[in-house]
Amino acid sequence: MSGVNGGNQDVDIDLGRVISAVWERKARILAATIVAAAVALVGTSLMKPSYKSETRMLIESRSPNLSGGDAAAQANDPLLDSLNITSQAQLLQSTDLIKRVARDLNLAKLKEFDPAAQSFLPDPLVLIGLKQDPMKLDPEDRVIKEFRDKLNVYAVENSRVIAIEFSSRDPKLAAEIPNRMAQAYLQIQSGAKLDTHSETAKWLEPEIASLTSKVKEAEKKVANYRSSNGLFQTTETNSFSTQQLNDISTELARIRGERANAEARAENVRTALKAGRASDTLSDVVGSQVIQRLKEAEANLQAQIADSSTSLLEGHPRLKGLRGQLSGIRQQIESETKKILASLDNEAEMSRIRERQLMGQLNGLKADSAKAGEEEVGLRALEREAAAQRQLLETYLARYREASSRLEGNSSPADARVVSKAVEPSEPYFPKIIPIVIVVSLATLIFGCLIVIVTELFSGRALRPSGVRNADNDIMLEPAASAPAAAAPLPVHQMQAEAARFDRPEPAQENARNAAALAYAKIAEQSLSEKESEAEGAVAEVDDRGFTIGSVAHYLQRHDVPVAIGISPGGDEGSTATVMLARELAERGRTVVLVDMTGSAAPTQMMVENPKLPGITDLLCGETAFGDAIHPDRFSDAHIIPHGASDPARAMRGVDRLSMIIDALADAYDLVLIECGPAEIAGISRLTRNAMAEIVLSVPGFKDEEVAELVTDFEAAGYGNLLVMAQTADRHSPRPGKRRAA
């Protein structure tokens, strides 16, 4: 069999049905919302208002720089790290600070801070022992407890700001308390710094006196050691011997330079004389005044000789005399050059002698300096000791002066300042009447909608088999042209089971009870896979006209068919045969229920007296209980679910429940017979989910050609398992085990 009669199937939520159910109950939901809003409005109006105010303080280093040097970078100040900010926030919540503020403002006399003492009625929880008696506590402890409940101190994220927040029923008190707490905190911090400076000054006084005597003794040792060892100082860094050594070294270097220069100049002159070069090319020779005068005389003589040569003969006595004078001057120049060379040699020799003398002195000073260096080792040790004692003394003196200067009350401000004072709030922070009313209203509205949705889900009316499309794509089983025009078509594709109440035992009797109970079970089983039964392959032999009603009834009984779908192409005549088939099966002892899915409601008119009884359309619309839709046949033991009195167009919106209704009926009855009237083949495929199903083709009065054409059409659509019920009376006795294979 197909999934129509499967015991279990997957289901989805029908959103359209859920929305429709919420809309149908909108009046109740809105009424509950209005009532809740009114209650919230009245309740918040009767509450005592609470006010909240806040003071903010900035943690920063406020110590004045009295040393005159550059202040240290605040980024490296441990006072400003995150752990210290958190610690200061905890300090603001300390019991000592709270006690101080509570005493200053005399909070113990206010009922808000000591309700136990001001209340005339005992606390019921205290009387039954579920709560400790607050009167056993000290009055100050009770005030502190209430104070902490109203106080909120926190560090503002990513900053060095601490906020002090306080709530109270008195707006003035809500602003005054955080300001008082900030003031008390600053006083405590400033007093702690004053105490620190006072203790520092007291400790430094004897230490400075002791260090002063130690520094004097150390400096005296240095002076005595220096004088006893002759370690005199010319400067702060050089001694006398070191200074002498430096001076001689400098002089020696100068003398060596002069010697080298003189030797070079003499060698230059000597080389020029040996090579016969003119003396006027030598700087030392040219620089001599004697040489310069001789050169001038030589030049004059050469000029005279040249002038005379133009007018006198070569052997003239004047020319000879001039040439003799020229030769004598040149000899003088050569002699003077030799004298200059000798002078340079003498200068070089003097430099060498001076160098030897300075080297002797230098060697002596080196020996003295080595000895002085050994003695200075002890001197430097004494100097280091004296310097250390002197530096420590200076440090202590500076700190003592700084500590002494900060012993005044205003000289040591707290490392924090108020950046925002609390002001008296003009509006209460609680209760916020409008937001509370809005929230309560929305919560009631949402809760009411959830109740309706949950009810629809648990009742099964909001469920449909998975994989089923929306009603816009449903295919209808429309009546034939001969059917009454007033009858409306019904959708027949798979639906979910109706989850309805079952509180009436009649007229469905025991089978109706079982069907209703199974319907409830179907609703809970939403994730089980559908069962598919095996198709029967036996072939029955019939006469030329097909099966009679008795033959079809025999086959359905023999093979224990749970669901059969009746198709009546001829309209009401075929539906009448289907009704007779149901009665035949009932007479054979089978429990049968017929579901009237026709457009003309012909089976309903034949089997019940009142055609307006609740039926399948009422189930699909959710307007009747499951058991109330099942009625007995007036002429047999068969049951029927009539056409129903609800609007078929409205029933279309719940058409996806039909499959679960059929499943529940199949578990309660031996056979569920669905009469669809002159339905289209496409509509049948929707009802059977395109699977193998027992289809009874009721065609009384049809010709063989018409029957063959119908069978061919059904076979082309994939229905090869047909029971053709062509006659209403038996011509032959039924032959079990054989049927027509269409």
C-alpha positions in Angstrom: 0.0 0.0 0.0 1.0 3.6 -0.3 2.0 6.0 2.4 -1.6 7.0 2.8 -2.1 4.3 5.3 1.4 4.1 6.7 1.6 4.0 10.5 4.1 6.8 10.8 5.3 9.7 8.7 7.6 12.8 8.9 5.7 16.0 9.5 6.4 19.8 9.1 5.0 22.8 10.8 2.2 24.5 8.9 3.0 28.2 9.3 -0.2 29.3 7.7 -2.2 27.3 10.2 -0.2 28.7 13.1 -0.7 32.3 11.9 -4.4 31.6 11.3 -4.8 30.2 14.8 -3.1 33.2 16.4 -5.3 35.6 14.3 -8.5 33.7 15.4 -7.5 34.3 19.0 -6.3 37.8 18.7 -9.1 39.2 20.8 -8.1 37.1 23.8 -4.4 37.9 23.4 -5.0 41.6 23.1 -7.3 41.6 26.1 -4.6 39.8 28.2 -2.0 42.3 26.9 -4.2 45.3 27.9 -4.8 43.8 31.4 -1.1 43.1 31.9 -0.2 46.6 30.8 -2.8 48.1 33.2 -1.5 46.0 36.1 2.1 47.0 35.2 1.1 50.7 35.1 -0.7 50.6 38.4 2.1 48.6 40.1 4.9 50.9 38.9 3.0 53.9 39.9 2.6 52.6 43.4 6.3 51.9 43.8 8.6 54.3 45.7 10.9 56.0 43.2 14.7 55.5 43.6 17.2 58.2 42.5 20.8 57.6 41.4 23.7 60.0 41.1 27.4 59.6 40.3 30.8 61.2 41.2 33.9 60.6 39.1 37.5 60.9 40.1 40.7 60.8 38.1 43.7 59.0 39.5 46.9 60.9 38.7 50.2 61.7 40.3 49.9 65.1 42.1 53.2 65.2 44.0 55.0 68.6 43.4 58.5 68.4 41.9 60.6 70.3 44.6 64.0 69.1 43.4 64.1 71.4 40.4 64.9 68.6 38.0 62.8 67.1 35.2 59.8 65.1 36.4 59.8 61.4 35.6 57.5 60.3 32.8 54.0 59.6 34.1 53.7 56.6 31.9 56.2 54.7 34.0 54.5 55.8 37.3 53.3 52.6 39.1 50.5 54.7 40.6 48.8 54.8 37.2 48.8 51.1 36.2 45.6 49.2 35.9 46.1 47.2 39.1 46.5 50.3 41.2 43.3 51.8 39.6 41.4 48.6 40.6 42.9 48.8 44.1 41.8 52.4 44.6 38.3 51.4 43.5 38.3 48.7 46.2 39.6 51.2 48.8 36.6 53.4 48.0 34.3 50.5 49.2 36.3 49.9 52.4 34.3 49.6 55.6 36.3 52.4 57.3 35.4 54.9 54.6 31.7 53.9 54.6 31.6 54.2 58.4 33.1 57.7 58.2 30.5 58.9 55.7 27.7 57.2 57.6 28.7 58.9 60.8 29.1 62.3 59.2 25.6 62.1 57.6 24.0 60.3 60.6 22.5 57.6 58.3 21.6 55.3 61.2 18.5 57.5 61.9 17.1 57.1 58.4 14.6 54.3 57.8 16.1 53.7 54.4 19.4 52.6 55.9 18.1 50.8 59.0 14.6 49.4 58.1 14.7 46.7 60.7 15.0 49.3 63.5 12.3 51.5 62.1 9.8 48.8 61.3 7.0 48.1 63.7 6.0 44.7 62.3 8.3 41.6 62.6 9.7 39.9 59.5 7.8 36.6 58.9 10.9 34.9 57.6 12.6 35.8 60.9 9.7 34.4 62.9 9.8 31.0 61.2 13.6 30.8 61.4 14.4 31.1 57.7 16.2 34.4 58.1 18.6 35.8 60.7 17.2 38.4 63.0 18.9 41.7 61.8 18.3 43.3 65.2 21.0 41.0 66.6 23.6 42.9 64.5 25.2 46.1 65.6 23.3 49.2 64.2 26.4 50.4 62.4 26.7 47.0 60.7 23.1 47.1 59.5 23.7 50.6 58.0 26.9 49.4 56.3 25.0 46.4 54.8 22.3 48.7 53.3 24.9 51.2 52.3 26.8 48.6 50.3 23.6 47.4 48.5 23.1 50.9 47.2 26.7 51.7 46.4 28.4 50.8 43.1 32.1 51.7 42.6 33.8 50.7 39.3 36.7 51.7 37.2 35.8 53.2 33.8 37.1 50.9 31.1 40.3 52.1 29.3 40.8 55.1 31.5 42.1 56.1 35.0 38.7 57.3 36.1 36.8 55.7 39.0 33.0 56.2 39.2 31.1 56.3 42.6 27.4 55.6 42.0 24.8 55.7 44.7 21.1 55.2 44.7 18.6 56.4 47.3 15.0 57.3 47.7 16.0 60.8 48.6 17.5 62.7 45.5 19.6 65.0 47.8 21.1 62.1 49.6 21.8 60.3 46.3 24.0 63.2 45.3 25.5 64.1 48.7 26.8 60.6 49.6 29.1 60.1 46.5 30.4 63.6 46.9 31.1 62.9 50.6 32.8 59.6 49.8 35.1 61.3 47.3 36.0 64.0 49.8 36.7 61.5 52.5 38.8 59.4 50.1 40.9 62.4 49.2 41.4 63.3 52.9 42.5 59.8 53.7 44.9 59.7 50.8 46.4 63.1 51.7 46.7 62.2 55.4 48.4 59.0 54.5 51.0 60.9 52.5 51.5 63.4 55.4 52.2 60.5 57.7 54.6 59.0 55.3 56.6 62.3 55.0 56.6 62.8 58.8 58.0 59.3 59.4 60.6 59.7 56.6 61.9 63.0 58.2 62.1 61.4 61.6 64.1 58.5 60.3 66.5 60.7 58.2 67.6 63.0 61.1 69.8 60.5 63.0 71.0 58.9 59.7 72.2 62.3 58.4 74.1 63.1 61.6 75.9 59.7 61.5 76.8 60.1 57.8 78.2 63.6 58.4 80.8 62.3 60.8 81.6 59.4 58.5 82.2 61.7 55.6 84.6 64.0 57.6 86.6 61.0 58.8 86.9 59.6 55.2 88.0 62.9 53.7 90.6 63.3 56.5 92.1 60.0 55.7 92.4 60.9 52.0 94.3 64.2 52.8 96.7 62.5 55.2 97.6 59.7 52.8 98.1 62.2 49.9 100.5 64.4 52.0 102.5 61.5 53.4 103.1 60.0 49.9 103.7 63.3 48.0 100.7 62.7 45.8 100.0 66.4 45.1 97.2 67.3 42.7 97.6 70.0 40.0 94.0 69.5 38.9 91.1 67.3 40.0 92.2 64.5 37.7 96.1 64.9 37.4 98.9 64.7 40.0 102.1 66.7 39.9 104.3 63.8 38.6 101.8 63.2 35.9 101.7 66.8 34.8 105.6 66.9 34.6 105.6 63.7 32.6 103.1 65.2 30.2 105.1 68.4 29.8 108.4 66.6 29.1 106.8 64.4 26.6 105.4 67.4 24.8 108.8 69.1 24.8 110.5 66.0 23.6 108.2 65.7 20.7 108.8 69.3 19.8 112.6 68.9 19.9 112.5 65.8 17.8 110.5 67.6 15.2 113.0 70.5 15.1 116.0 68.1 14.8 114.3 66.3 12.0 113.6 69.5 10.2 117.2 70.8 10.6 118.6 67.6 9.3 116.4 67.6 6.3 117.2 71.2 5.4 121.0 70.6 5.7 120.8 67.4 3.7 118.9 69.4 1.0 121.6 72.1 0.8 124.4 69.5 0.8 122.8 67.5 -2.0 122.4 70.7 -4.1 126.0 71.7 -3.7 127.2 68.2 -4.7 125.0 68.2 -7.7 126.1 71.8 -8.8 122.6 73.1 -8.8 122.2 76.9 -8.5 121.9 78.0 -4.9 119.0 80.3 -5.6 116.8 77.2 -5.8 117.3 76.5 -2.1 114.9 78.1 0.3 117.4 78.3 3.2 120.0 79.9 0.8 117.6 82.3 -0.8 116.3 83.4 2.6 119.8 84.6 3.7 120.2 88.4 3.4 123.9 88.0 2.5 123.0 85.8 -0.3 120.4 88.2 -1.4 122.9 91.1 -1.6 125.4 89.0 -3.4 122.8 88.0 -5.9 121.9 91.6 -6.5 125.5 92.5 -7.1 125.9 89.5 -9.4 122.9 90.6 -11.4 124.3 94.2 -11.7 127.6 92.9 -13.0 126.0 90.7 -15.5 124.0 93.7 -16.7 127.1 95.8 -17.1 129.0 93.1 -18.9 126.1 92.8 -21.3 126.0 96.5 -22.0 129.7 96.8 -22.4 129.9 93.8 -24.8 127.9 95.8 -27.3 130.4 98.6 -27.5 133.7 97.1 -26.4 135.8 94.3 -27.8 136.1 91.0 -26.0 139.6 91.7 -24.7 138.9 95.1 -23.5 140.2 95.7 -19.9 136.8 96.9 -18.7 135.2 93.7 -19.7 137.9 91.7 -18.1 137.5 93.7 -14.9 133.8 93.2 -14.8 134.2 89.5 -15.4 136.7 89.2 -12.6 134.3 91.0 -10.2 131.5 88.6 -11.2 133.7 85.5 -10.5 134.5 86.9 -7.1 130.9 87.4 -6.2 130.0 83.9 -7.2 132.8 82.6 -5.0 131.3 84.6 -2.1 127.9 83.1 -2.8 129.3 79.6 -2.7 131.2 80.3 0.4 128.1 81.8 2.0 126.1 78.7 1.0 128.6 76.5 2.8 128.2 78.6 5.9 124.4 78.2 5.8 124.9 74.4 5.5 127.2 74.4 8.5 124.6 76.4 10.4 122.0 73.9 9.6 124.2 71.0 10.7 124.9 72.9 14.0 121.1 73.4 14.5 120.5 69.6 14.0 123.2 68.7 16.4 121.8 71.0 19.1 118.4 69.4 18.7 120.0 65.9 19.1 121.7 67.0 22.3 118.5 68.5 23.7 116.7 65.3 22.8 119.1 63.2 24.8 118.7 65.4 27.8 114.9 65.3 27.6 115.0 61.5 27.3 117.0 61.3 30.5 114.5 63.4 32.3 111.6 61.4 30.9 113.1 58.1 32.0 113.5 59.5 35.5 109.9 60.8 35.6 108.6 57.4 34.4 110.2 55.7 37.4 108.7 58.3 39.7 105.3 58.0 38.1 105.3 54.2 38.5 106.1 54.5 42.1 103.3 57.2 42.5 100.8 54.9 40.7 101.3 52.2 43.2 100.7 54.6 46.0 97.6 56.1 44.3 95.9 52.7 44.4 95.4 53.1 48.1 94.5 56.8 47.6 91.8 56.0 45.2 90.3 53.4 47.6 90.1 56.0 50.3 88.6 58.5 47.8 85.9 56.1 46.7 84.9 55.4 50.3 84.7 59.2 51.0 82.8 59.8 47.7 80.3 57.1 48.6 79.7 58.4 52.0 79.4 62.0 50.6 76.8 60.9 47.9 74.7 59.1 50.5 74.8 62.1 52.7 73.7 64.4 49.9 70.8 62.0 49.0 69.6 61.9 52.6 69.8 65.6 52.9 67.7 66.1 49.7 65.1 63.7 50.9 65.0 65.2 54.3 64.5 68.7 52.9 61.7 67.4 50.6 60.0 65.5 53.4 60.3 68.5 55.8 58.8 70.8 53.2 55.7 68.6 52.8 54.7 68.4 56.4 52.2 71.1 56.0 48.6 70.1 55.3 48.2 71.5 51.8 51.7 70.4 50.6 50.7 66.8 50.1 47.6 66.5 47.9 46.1 63.1 47.2 47.0 61.4 44.0 43.4 61.9 42.7 41.0 64.7 41.9 37.3 65.0 41.4 36.5 65.5 37.7 32.7 65.3 37.9 30.6 65.9 41.0 27.3 64.3 41.7 24.3 66.5 41.2 20.8 66.1 42.5 18.8 63.9 40.0 15.6 65.3 38.7 14.1 62.0 37.6 14.1 58.6 39.3 16.0 55.8 37.6 13.5 53.2 38.9 10.8 52.5 38.2 10.8 53.6 34.5 7.0 53.4 34.0 6.8 53.6 30.3 9.6 51.1 29.5 8.2 48.6 32.1 4.7 48.9 30.7 6.0 48.4 27.2 8.1 45.4 28.2 5.3 43.7 30.1 2.9 44.3 27.3 5.3 42.8 24.7 6.1 39.9 27.0 2.4 39.2 27.5 1.7 39.5 23.8 4.5 37.1 22.9 3.6 34.7 25.7 0.0 34.6 24.5 1.1 33.9 21.0 3.4 31.2 22.2 0.6 29.5 24.1 -1.6 29.5 21.0 1.3 28.1 18.9 2.2 25.4 21.4 -1.5 24.4 21.6 -1.8 24.1 17.9 1.4 22.1 17.7 0.4 19.6 20.4 -3.1 19.3 19.0 -1.7 18.5 15.5 -3.7 21.1 13.7 -0.4 22.9 12.8 1.3 19.8 11.4 1.5 18.5 7.9 3.5 15.7 6.3 6.9 16.7 5.1 7.5 17.2 1.4 3.9 18.5 0.8 3.5 21.7 -1.1 1.3 24.6 -0.1 -2.3 24.9 -1.0 -1.6 27.1 -4.0 -0.2 24.0 -5.8 -2.9 21.5 -4.6 -4.8 19.5 -7.2 -8.6 19.2 -6.7 -10.9 16.3 -7.2 -13.5 18.0 -9.2 -17.0 16.4 -9.8 -18.0 15.4 -13.3 -20.3 17.6 -15.4 -23.3 15.6 -14.3 -22.7 16.4 -10.6 -24.7 19.1 -9.0 -23.3 22.6 -9.6 -23.7 23.6 -5.9 -21.2 21.0 -4.8 -17.8 22.5 -4.2 -14.5 20.6 -5.0 -12.3 19.2 -2.3 -8.4 19.1 -2.2 -7.2 15.5 -1.7 -3.4 15.5 -1.6 -1.7 14.2 1.6 -2.6 15.9 4.9 -1.6 15.5 8.6 -3.8 13.9 11.2 -6.3 15.9 13.1 -5.4 16.3 16.8 -8.8 16.8 18.2 -10.5 16.3 21.6 -12.5 13.2 21.9 -15.2 13.5 24.6 -18.2 11.9 23.0 -18.6 8.1 22.8 -21.4 8.3 20.2 -22.1 7.7 17.4 -18.7 6.3 16.5 -18.7 3.9 19.4 -15.6 1.8 20.1 -14.0 2.3 16.6 -14.4 6.0 16.8 -12.6 6.0 20.2 -9.8 3.9 18.8 -9.5 6.2 15.8 -9.3 9.3 18.0 -6.7 7.8 20.2 -4.6 6.7 17.3 -4.9 10.2 15.8 -3.4 11.7 19.0 -0.5 9.2 18.7 0.0 10.1 15.1 0.5 13.8 16.1 3.3 12.9 18.5 5.1 10.7 15.9 6.5 13.4 13.6 9.8 12.0 12.6 9.1 8.3 11.8 9.5 7.2 8.2 6.5 6.2 6.1 5.7 2.5 5.7 5.0 1.1 2.3 3.1 -2.1 1.8 3.6 -4.6 -0.9 1.5 -4.5 -4.0 -0.6 -7.5 -4.7 0.2 -9.2 -8.0 -2.5 -11.8 -8.2 -4.9 -11.7 -11.2 -8.6 -12.5 -10.9 -10.6 -13.9 -13.7 -13.9 -12.1 -14.3 -16.6 -12.1 -16.9 -16.8 -9.7 -19.8 -18.2 -7.0 -17.6 -15.7 -7.0 -14.7 -16.0 -7.5 -10.9 -19.3 -7.2 -9.1 -19.6 -5.6 -5.7 -19.4 -8.9 -4.0 -16.3 -9.9 -5.9 -14.6 -6.7 -4.9 -15.7 -7.1 -1.3 -14.4 -10.6 -1.3 -11.0 -9.5 -2.6 -10.6 -6.7 -0.2 -11.5 -9.0 2.7 -9.3 -11.8 1.6 -6.2 -9.6 1.2 -6.9 -7.6 4.3 -6.7 -4.3 2.4 -6.6 -1.4 4.9 -7.3 1.5 2.5 -9.1 1.6 -0.8 -9.8 4.7 -3.0 -13.0 4.7 -4.9 -13.1 6.5 -8.2 -16.6 7.0 -9.9 -16.2 8.5 -13.4 -19.9 8.2 -13.8 -20.7 10.4 -10.8 -23.4 9.6 -8.2 -24.2 6.2 -9.8 -20.6 5.0 -9.1 -20.6 6.6 -5.6 -23.8 4.6 -4.9 -22.0 1.4 -5.8 -19.2 2.4 -3.5 -21.7 2.8 -0.6 -23.1 -0.6 -1.4 -19.5 -2.0 -1.3 -19.0 -0.6 2.2 -22.3 -2.1 3.4 -21.4 -5.4 1.8 -18.1 -5.5 3.7 -19.9 -4.5 6.9 -22.3 -7.4 6.5 -19.2 -9.7 6.1 -18.1 -8.7 9.6 -15.5 -6.1 8.6 -15.3 -2.7 10.3 -15.6 -0.2 7.6 -15.5 3.6 7.5 -16.3 5.5 4.3 -14.8 9.0 3.8 -17.0 11.2 1.6 -14.6 13.2 -0.6 -17.1 13.7 -3.4 -18.2 17.1 -4.6 -21.9 16.1 -4.6 -22.0 14.5 -1.1 -24.0 11.6 -2.6 -22.6 9.0 0.0 -23.5 11.3 2.8 -27.1 11.7 1.6 -27.4 7.9 1.3 -25.9 6.9 4.7 -27.1 9.6 7.1 -30.4 11.3 7.6 -28.9 14.8 8.2 -26.5 15.9 5.5 -25.3 18.8 7.7 -23.6 16.6 10.2 -20.0 17.4 10.9 -17.6 15.6 8.6 -14.4 15.8 6.7 -14.5 19.5 5.8 -15.1 20.3 9.5 -12.1 18.2 10.5 -9.9 20.0 7.9 -11.1 23.4 9.2 -10.5 22.3 12.8 -14.1 23.0 13.8 -15.0 19.6 15.2 -13.6 16.8 17.3 -12.3 13.7 15.6 -14.9 11.5 17.2 -17.8 13.9 16.3 -17.0 13.5 12.6 -17.6 9.8 12.6 -21.2 8.6 12.2 -23.0 5.2 11.8 -24.7 4.2 8.5 -28.5 4.1 9.0 -28.8 0.8 7.1 -25.7 -1.2 8.1 -22.9 -1.5 10.6 -20.6 0.6 8.4 -19.4 4.1 9.5 -19.1 7.3 7.5 -17.3 10.6 7.7 -19.7 12.8 5.9 -19.0 15.6 3.5 -19.4 18.2 6.3 -21.0 21.6 6.7 -17.9 23.8 6.6 -16.8 26.0 3.7 -14.8 23.8 1.3 -12.6 26.7 0.2 -11.6 27.2 3.8 -11.1 23.5 4.2 -8.5 23.7 1.4 -6.2 25.5 3.8 -6.1 22.5 6.0 -6.0 19.9 3.3 -2.5 18.6 4.2 -4.0 17.0 7.4 -5.9 14.3 5.4 -3.1 11.8 5.2 -2.7 11.5 9.0 -6.5 11.3 9.4 -6.5 8.4 7.0 -3.6 6.8 8.8 -5.4 7.0 12.2 -8.6 5.6 10.7 -6.7 2.7 9.1 -5.3 1.7 12.5 -8.8 1.7 14.0 -10.8 0.1 11.1 -10.3 -3.0 9.0 -10.9 -0.9 5.9 -10.9 2.8 5.1 -12.9 3.4 1.9 -12.4 6.9 0.4 -15.0 7.8 -2.2 -13.6 10.6 -4.4 -16.3 10.7 -7.1 -15.3 11.6 -10.6 -11.8 12.6 -9.6 -9.0 13.4 -12.1 -6.0 11.1 -12.2 -3.7 13.9 -11.2 -5.7 14.4 -8.0 -5.5 10.7 -7.3 -1.7 10.8 -7.5 -1.8 13.5 -4.9 -3.9 11.4 -2.6 -1.8 8.2 -3.0 1.6 10.0 -3.2 2.2 8.3 -6.6 2.7 4.9 -4.8 0.8 1.6 -5.2 -2.7 1.8 -3.8 -5.8 -0.2 -4.0 -8.0 1.8 -6.4 -11.6 0.7 -7.0 -12.8 2.0 -10.4 -16.6 2.1 -10.0 -18.1 2.1 -13.5 -21.6 0.6 -13.5 -23.3 1.0 -16.8 -20.1 1.8 -18.7 -19.4 0.2 -22.1 -16.4 -2.0 -22.5 -14.7 0.6 -24.7 -15.2 3.3 -22.1 -13.9 1.0 -19.4 -10.9 0.0 -21.5 -10.1 3.6 -22.2 -10.3 4.5 -18.4 -8.0 1.6 -17.5 -5.6 2.6 -20.2 -5.5 6.2 -18.9 -4.9 5.0 -15.3 -2.2 2.6 -16.5 -0.5 5.4 -18.4 -0.5 7.4 -15.2 1.3 4.5 -13.3 -1.7 2.8 -11.7 -1.5 -0.8 -12.8 -3.3 -2.3 -9.8 -7.0 -1.6 -10.4 -10.2 -3.2 -9.2 -12.9 -2.6 -11.9 -16.3 -2.7 -10.2 -18.6 -2.8 -13.3 -21.7 -4.6 -12.0 -23.9 -4.3 -9.0 -24.9 -8.0 -8.8 -23.0 -11.2 -9.1 -23.2 -13.3 -12.3 -20.7 -15.8 -11.2 -19.5 -16.8 -7.8 -16.3 -15.0 -6.8 -13.1 -16.8 -7.6 -10.6 -15.9 -4.9 -7.0 -15.2 -5.8 -7.8 -13.8 -9.3 -8.4 -10.2 -10.3 -8.1 -8.0 -13.4 -4.8 -6.6 -14.0 -5.5 -3.2 -15.6 
